Amino acid sequence: MIGQDGKEVLVHFSNIQMNEFKKLEIGEVVKYYIGEYY
């Protein structure tokens, strides 16, 4: 999920997932990031 412009991807990802992150506990968010980027 990496485009030519890292900022573009980050902003797009943030806008879509922000509401979901608010629903998750910190542990779940961390695991989600690890799963997505690593």
N, C-alpha and C positions, 0 to 999 in steps of 0.2 A: 504493500500500500504506500509506495513511495513514488512521487511524481518528480518532474524536473525541478519544481519549486517546493522545497520542504515546507515553507510557510503556508503555501496554498493547501497542502494536504493537512497540515496541523489545524488550520482554521476550519476547514471543511469538517474534519473529524470532531473538533471541539463543538461546533455548532450543532451537529447531529446528536452527539452523545452526552452533552452537558446535562440534559434532563435525566437521563438514565443514571449518570454518576450520582446525582443528588439522591437517588433512591437506594443506592448501594452503600454498604458499610465500607469503611476504609480498606479492610482486608480484601473485600471483593474487588474494589477498584484496582488495588495493587496487582491482584492475580489477573485481572483483565488486561492491564498494561503489559504484564509479563507475557501473557498469551499473544497479544497483538504484535508486540515489537521484538520479542525474543522467542 
